Amino acid sequence: MDTISYIRYYLLLVVAYIKYLSSRAFTHFEDYPFETRTAVAITLFSTFFILMMQVALFFAGIRRNKKERLRNSIIYRFGKGMAWILSEDASQLVTNDEILEAFGVDKSMAGKELLKTDVEKKMFAQVFYMDYITEKSELSRIENIHRMLELFGISEFLEKEVSLGNMRRISDALHKLRAFKLPVSPWVVNKLLNSRNQHVQRLAMYTTIMSSSDSALDYFETDFFDKHCCIRDEIELAYSLQRRRKEGLKLPNLARWANVQANERTQCMFVRLMRRFNEVEYCGELRKLFQESKKKKLIEEISRTWGYLHYVECEDMLIDTLMTQPDDTKVAIMHAMTRLGTGKSMQALLDGFRNTTNPHVRYEAIRCIYNYGKDGRAMFHKLEKEATEADQKYFAFFNNPITLEKIRLDKEQAYHPSVETVFNG
């Protein structure tokens, strides 16, 4: 109570001085012109605002320095242990005593609280998180990391942050839980999925995608996801599906999600991911979508996916629809036919070359014929001999050793991460 009284006294003193100075200034400049009084008022207000900013910066500096000292203290005390847990030395399963010894903690502290306050736990988690995502060793064992986090009370702390923290703290904790591959209580996730914060909703869903149950992924079937899906969702979902696949869990039916959604952008995302994760068994579920859709981009993505996944059952459908599509869509369909390579589409590719005046479509048709096996190569040479002077320009690319290197079509678009990270490993 004494502290509160002192603070109240000094606040009242400051208010009294402000009133006194304001009254004196008002009296002094009362007879001056309006412009002068306005300038004085602005000057006084600016001076007061600058003083308040200086006070705020002063206290912010104190907090920043305190935080930096705590960070340096954590690094000094536990930095070597953090480096060890991510090194080759900890590539095998280790005991709690070995972890305590590596972190310079006396074994008598086993079972006791090693970090006394939540502030220390938060800083410890932040320092280790930054080391983990920037210097992660492929030889580190996630089991050892989990054991270390349990010893220092970080797992319990992060779960409490997710359950009781504000939106900023929840987001921060969810990022760490995902990186450390720690489980999250289902009731906590259900609570977060009802959050008004869209970012928290997304993070909660991607945190639980490692669940073995497809029923836990119904968020991707909602109108909310359909309307607010963006490129970040595609990246996040690809990372999460890769981790799910690495754990040996069955991937969800992405074709079903594509059929459920109404937004073209969202549908295209799921169709693209199908070929990234080689979901050949669900290709047939895209047939109705391909036949009924009037969306140019979606038809192109479905065609590419069928071509990359060699879904030969779709070839008749592609042949029938080729000449009714816009030019860009024709190119995607011809590429798909070429990747299927069954020999049935030769006449369709010839039609794609002869029945259009678009130079881009004609070039791509010739390119597809060139890549269409032995029969295609023979047809290419025949067309080259019969080509008019105006059409010779299309064949010039195939006689130039530099451009010839770009003529071949790639055969797959499967998801093969070039570098294993904490997000996809």
Secondary structure by P-SEA (a helix, b strand, c coil): caaaaaaaaaaaaaaaaaaaaaaaaaaaaccccaaaaaaaaaaaaaaaaaaaaaaaaaaaaaaaaaaaaaaaaaaaacaaaaaaaacccccccccaaaaaaaaccccccccccccccaaaaaaaaaaaaaaaaacccccccaaaaaaaaaaaaaaaaaaaaaccccaaaaaaaaaaaaaabbbbbaaaaaaaaacccaaaaaaaaaaaccccccccccccccaaaaacccaaaaaaaaaaaaaaaaaccccccaaaaaaacccaaaaaaaaaaaaaaccccccccaaaaaaccccaaaaaaaaaaaaaaccccaaaaaaaacccccaaaaaaaaaaaaaacccccaaaaaaaacccccaaaaaaaaaaaaaccaaaaaaaaaaaaaccccccccccccccccccccccccccccccccccccccc
